[in-house]
Amino acid sequence: MSEGSELETCIIGAGMSGLLMGIRLQAAGQRFRIFEKAASVGGTWRENTYPGLSCDVPSFFYCYSFEPNPDWSHRFSPGPEIRAYFERVARKYGLLEHISFGRAVTSARWEHGRWLIGTSDGEEVRADVLVDATGPLHIKHYPEIPGLADFAGACFHSADWDHDVPLEGRRIGVIGNGSSGVQMMEPLSRVASHLTLFQRTPQWIFPLGNKRYSERERRWTRRLPMLGKLTRAFYKRIFDLASVGVTEDGYWRRRMAKGCRDHLASVTDPVLRAKLTPDYEPGCKRLILSNRFYPTLEREHVALVTEGIDHVEPRGVVTLDGQLHELDVLVLATGFRPHEWGIADVVGADGLSLKEAWASGPRSYRSITLPGFPNFFMIVGPNSPIGNISVIDVSETQTSYILACIRRLEREPGRALTPRPQAAEAFQASLREAMQGTVWVTGCQSWYLDPDGVPTLWPWSAKRFHQLMARPDFSHFEWIDAA
Ligand code: NAP
């Protein structure tokens, strides 16, 4: 733990948000330690290495506000560049010495006024404050398709890409057309002899080109940091405006829908266009941004299969119409289990487990805390505005909020804080009511929805998020003895 404060904070995960929490705590002279299951930092950008991986938030906005990068290669820079950015930041801020690599947190129990944290190497450590920075898109979803294990070729999840498998000239199949499946289609089409996308539900695709920044532009941004700041402010503004479209019916929602529908109309083959046409509103599932997906599907050696999958056999995928689609490589771009939180076994005060507290889906008080779990904070927790704004913007606000709580804890020695159940219930009730106006409940299946069909998102504007989260309202918390 670093020196300075009496309190000790344990952060789980050294991805974008865990690193950010470390930077904040370090600047505030707090003692902290980060546990990271893998051997390096980067979280999602370390785990996902599939061809075509990039971030659909513009790079000038997908970086810490206090750590701009004038050297982004593209408007939406590739995944390895983003990963390198986080590695660089971790080194620059001296975070590596605070990180225990290769140690997954396997359990956390509130005991005698502190967190008792178990790690994968069988050790136990204690901390006053526990920050879960594992994020919702962490546990891979493997589809339950009969015969999948019998497939004779190579088969792997999109977040577990096997780079030893040659792709050149191979027959490649991709199951899933979410952001991951869509992003990999164009680069795979360049190497595959035949590429098949197995689509269960059509997706709305908003067309967005990916501009490459020239060396000259980058030189100017290096020379004049204000240019980078202005670019960031521009994209932030666009996101704040566009995010209104998902939470409120009106101009921005219509504009988003028109962009998607016009783009779909650009598909020249009517049969293909019909297969690609969703029967729900644009934005209901997470919107996908791409101007390459449709042209890729129109290529000769690329097939879109919409017939359901019956089973997999050693030679390939068999669809419900009995057709065998022979494959050498099968990619499972089937997403994640966002409602199973990163750490399996968290037990708060009075023996209440996170699993019990979330029996009918993940809940939070203002996306960060939850009743019965003293001094426990989540970054990008349930009800964060991840369907609206840049997750880095979200994390910056949430880590400031958490730091404000930690500072308050310092002034209350021997006490711990947890949100009042009434405050959490009132927040959840207003959230459920506001969800009615969002596009996410207009009739589709998506990973946003909890088992009760309620989106685990933020149903209000980005502005409201920043206002409400600007500082903790301590009247909504109760103090318990932690001596
Ligand atoms: P996803 O959006 O959850 O998509 C999973 C896909 O797999 C869906 O098309 C789903 O079909 C399909 N699927 C799941 N189980 C299936 C089964 N048994 N049989 C057939 N199809 C099945 O997952 P993702 O593409 O990995 O993306 C997850 C999230 O990660 C994104 O929404 C985004 O937030 C994030 N992401 C972001 C970026 C970025 O650029 N920022 C890039 C990649 C990922 P159904 O639609 O029918 O369920």
Residues whose N, C-alpha, C, O or C-beta is under 5 A from the ligand:
A	BS01	NAP	S54 C55 D56 V57 L137 P143 E144 I175 G176 N177 G178 S179 S180 G181 R200 T201 R286 A333 T334 G335 F336 W447
